[in-house]
Amino acid sequence: MKGEVVIMIKRIIAILIAVILLFSLVGCGARKKVDQKIQEKVMEKTVDKITGDNVDIDTDKDKITIKGKDGNEEFTFGDSKWPEGKAADLIPKFKKGNIVSVMNADSACVIMIENVQENDFKQYMEEVKKAGFTKDVAEHSSTVGFGYLASSDNGRISIAYGPEEKSLSITIEKNE
């Protein structure tokens, strides 16, 4: 179990490094396709060295997809649409606000949303409960934000809302 956590942490760090590299290499403007492929290869080699695994990185506009060479793992970052498939299938769709970032994989999903009203967050929290996330519940409420953590038979969810920023973070971890 401890070894799996270390491997997962290494992979997350490698993915974050790849994202940072992408943004530093790509910059704000669009580059030619050749430059993009070179950047992808540089990122792949960097992530390969850190994780010890072979990966394939594909960039498409503002979206980055990192796939393990064996095809078992796939992470997608930067999408602005609600994710479909993988861990995202465990949770109800949030239909308000603007999605600013998505990371979706078989084992976990993280969705960042802006322009969310407090009432919409509370309504979504009720939908999450109806979806079965009612075990091992921990709720938090303060002037800086609200949070809900709970488990279901299929996974664990964490939703956090910042009223000042009107931002919502949804994280789901699928049970193995």
Buried (B, 14 or more C-beta within 10 A) or exposed (E): EEEEEEEEEBBBEBBEBBBEBBEEBBEEEEBEEEEBEEBBEBBBEBBBEBBEBEBBBBBEEBBBBBBBEEEEBBBBBBBEEBBEEBBBEBBBEBEBBEBBBBBBBBBBBBBBBBBBBEEBBEBBBEBBBEBBBEEEEEEEEEEEBBBBBBBBEBBBBBBBBBBEEBBBBBBBBBEE
